[in-house]
Amino acid sequence: MSLNLTSMLTKVGNALLFLAIAPLISSGRIARLHYLALTLLSFSPFLVLMSFSLLPDNGVRTLLINTFVVISLLYLTIAQFSLAIRRLHDMGFSGYWVVPVLMLSFCWIVLLLWPGKAATNKYGRTPTWASLNLPSQ
């Protein structure tokens, strides 16, 4: 039974690691729904940050919150740039367009609603749920 539990915990750990790293990958293409899911997932460190507010108020809590805010903002920034690059690739544009696109406040709506190219382009095949390269079971 412990071997089965260990195997299950390893699979869960691999899946969580994949979910943490997936928003940081900037190569290839990403479909609209996958973009939405990973964009929402990239905000998850802030849920942990909110749980820190339940700790007793002392110097350690303040240090934890400040440190985690910096780490969370860094993760969120890298994730948003990487996901936007992959969406631009899906639409057939170069990743260099990410800077002007992200300067606009409505960019995530455009990236979410604008359909990608139906055919293979220079950034890869058309993304499908089967091509997500999820951890094997």
C-alpha positions in Angstrom: 0.0 0.0 0.0 2.8 2.4 0.8 4.3 1.8 -2.6 1.0 2.7 -4.3 0.7 5.8 -2.1 4.3 6.8 -3.0 3.6 6.3 -6.7 0.4 8.4 -6.4 2.2 11.2 -4.5 5.0 11.2 -7.2 2.4 11.6 -9.9 0.7 14.4 -8.0 4.0 16.1 -7.5 4.9 15.8 -11.2 1.5 17.3 -12.1 1.9 20.2 -9.7 5.4 20.9 -11.0 4.1 20.8 -14.6 1.3 23.3 -13.6 3.9 25.6 -12.0 6.3 25.5 -15.0 3.8 25.4 -17.9 3.0 29.2 -17.8 6.7 30.0 -18.0 7.4 28.2 -21.3 7.5 30.8 -24.1 8.2 28.6 -27.2 5.6 27.1 -29.4 1.9 27.9 -29.6 -1.1 27.9 -27.2 -4.8 27.8 -27.9 -7.2 30.3 -26.4 -8.8 28.1 -23.7 -5.4 26.8 -22.6 -4.2 30.4 -22.5 -7.1 31.4 -20.3 -6.5 28.5 -17.9 -2.8 29.1 -17.6 -3.4 32.9 -17.2 -5.7 32.2 -14.3 -3.3 29.6 -12.9 -0.5 32.1 -12.9 -2.3 34.2 -10.3 -2.4 31.3 -7.9 0.6 32.5 -5.8 -1.5 35.3 -4.7 -3.9 32.9 -3.1 -1.0 31.6 -1.0 -0.2 35.2 -0.2 -3.7 35.8 1.0 -3.4 32.9 3.4 -0.4 34.6 5.0 -2.8 37.3 6.2 -4.2 34.7 8.6 -0.9 34.4 10.5 -0.4 36.4 13.7 0.8 39.9 13.1 4.5 40.2 13.9 7.7 40.9 12.1 7.9 37.4 10.6 4.5 37.8 8.9 5.5 41.1 7.4 8.8 39.6 6.1 7.0 36.6 4.7 4.4 38.7 2.9 6.9 41.1 1.5 9.2 38.3 0.2 6.3 36.4 -1.3 4.9 39.5 -3.0 8.2 40.0 -4.8 8.4 36.4 -5.8 4.8 36.3 -6.9 5.1 39.4 -9.0 8.2 38.1 -10.7 6.5 34.8 -11.4 3.4 36.6 -12.7 5.3 38.9 -15.0 7.4 36.1 -16.5 4.3 34.0 -16.9 2.2 36.7 -18.6 5.0 37.5 -21.0 5.6 33.8 -21.9 1.9 33.1 -22.3 1.4 36.2 -24.5 4.4 35.2 -26.7 2.8 31.7 -27.2 -0.6 33.3 -28.1 1.1 35.6 -30.6 2.9 32.6 -32.1 -0.5 30.9 -32.4 -1.8 33.9 -34.3 1.2 33.8 -36.6 3.0 36.9 -35.1 6.5 37.2 -33.8 7.1 37.1 -30.0 8.7 40.5 -30.3 5.2 42.0 -30.5 4.7 41.1 -26.9 6.1 44.4 -25.6 3.7 46.7 -27.5 0.8 44.3 -26.9 1.3 44.1 -23.2 1.6 47.9 -22.9 -2.1 48.0 -23.8 -4.5 47.4 -20.9 -7.0 45.3 -23.0 -4.3 43.0 -24.5 -5.4 39.9 -22.6 -8.9 40.2 -24.1 -7.5 40.5 -27.6 -5.1 37.5 -27.0 -8.0 35.5 -25.6 -10.6 36.2 -28.3 -8.4 36.5 -31.5 -8.3 33.0 -33.1 -5.1 31.4 -33.9 -4.0 30.1 -37.4 -5.8 26.9 -38.3 -2.7 25.5 -40.1 0.8 24.7 -39.0 2.9 27.9 -39.0 6.6 28.5 -38.4 6.1 28.3 -34.6 4.6 24.8 -34.7 1.5 22.7 -35.2 -2.0 23.8 -34.4 -2.3 23.3 -30.6 -4.8 20.7 -29.4 -5.6 19.3 -26.0 -3.8 16.1 -27.0 -0.6 18.2 -27.8 -0.3 19.7 -24.3 2.4 17.2 -23.3 0.8 16.6 -19.9 2.8 14.4 -17.5 2.2 10.7 -18.2 0.2 8.7 -15.8 
